[in-house]
Amino acid sequence: MGEFSRDEIEREYANYRAVAARAGASGDWSQWADLFTEDAVYVEHLYGRFEGREAIRAWIISTMAEFPNNEMTEFPADWWVIDEERGWVVCAVWNRMKDLGNGTVYQAINWSQLTYAGDGRWSYEEDIYNVTEFADAVGAYLAARNASKP
């Protein structure tokens, strides 16, 4: 058995998802950055490696404020697995664009590995995704968005 119980990791991952949902809806990503330890490491294969909560905060706030990232407002988890021994959550998360009301969902998936550090904080996250799939999803969304404008 690991340092933290499966129940604690599951509960805190549910909180992580809830905070991400609030951040996506409000655009306030600072609350999401607060979920990380002061010395956390975040690896994002397109943007780079961020060391420390404040570096993660600066990156996520600026990145999610930029177009078209600010059009991604929902991040539902498709599935997740908890490795209690390591304190890991491995998950697949949809990055979903705003609803255009045309019946189409515009989204792309990423796989993440998070390491739980206790006290509701995460010490590591790494996101892996196919950049081409993201570009295709965003391109289709933008084409539909532009086509719907008068």
Residue pairs with C-beta under 8 A, 6 or more apart in sequence:
1 84
1 85
2 83
2 84
2 85
2 86
2 87
3 87
3 118
4 84
4 87
4 116
4 118
5 84
6 82
6 84
8 116
8 118
9 82
9 84
9 87
9 89
9 116
10 82
12 116
12 120
12 122
13 80
13 82
13 89
13 91
13 114
13 116
15 35
15 120
16 35
16 114
16 122
17 75
17 76
17 77
19 31
19 32
19 35
20 32
20 75
21 74
21 75
22 28
22 31
23 29
23 31
23 32
23 64
24 72
24 73
24 74
24 75
25 73
25 74
27 64
27 65
27 70
29 57
29 60
29 61
29 64
30 57
30 61
32 60
33 53
33 54
33 56
33 57
33 60
33 61
34 53
34 57
35 120
35 121
35 122
36 42
36 53
36 56
36 121
36 122
36 123
36 125
37 53
37 117
37 121
37 122
37 123
38 52
38 53
39 51
39 52
39 53
39 123
40 51
40 52
40 53
40 56
40 117
40 121
40 122
40 123
40 124
40 125
41 49
41 50
41 51
41 123
41 124
41 125
42 49
42 50
42 55
42 56
42 59
42 124
42 125
42 126
43 49
43 50
43 124
43 125
43 126
43 127
44 50
44 59
44 126
44 127
45 127
45 128
45 129
46 131
47 59
47 63
50 56
50 59
63 69
64 70
64 72
68 97
68 138
68 141
68 142
71 97
71 98
71 138
71 141
71 145
72 95
72 96
72 97
72 98
73 96
73 97
73 98
74 94
74 96
75 93
75 94
75 95
75 96
76 93
76 94
76 96
77 91
77 92
77 93
77 94
78 91
78 92
78 93
78 94
78 109
79 91
79 92
80 89
80 90
80 91
80 92
81 89
81 90
81 91
82 88
82 89
83 89
83 90
86 115
87 115
87 116
87 117
88 113
88 114
88 115
88 116
89 112
89 113
89 114
89 116
90 111
90 112
90 113
90 114
91 111
91 112
91 114
92 109
92 110
92 111
92 112
93 109
93 110
93 111
93 112
94 107
94 108
94 109
95 107
95 108
95 109
95 110
95 134
95 137
96 105
96 106
96 107
97 106
97 107
97 137
97 138
97 141
99 105
100 106
100 141
100 144
100 145
100 148
102 144
102 148
104 140
104 144
106 137
106 138
106 140
106 141
106 144
107 137
108 129
108 130
108 133
108 134
108 136
108 137
108 138
109 129
109 133
110 127
110 128
110 129
111 127
111 128
111 129
112 125
112 126
112 127
112 128
113 124
113 125
113 126
114 122
114 124
114 125
115 122
115 123
115 124
115 125
116 122
116 123
117 123
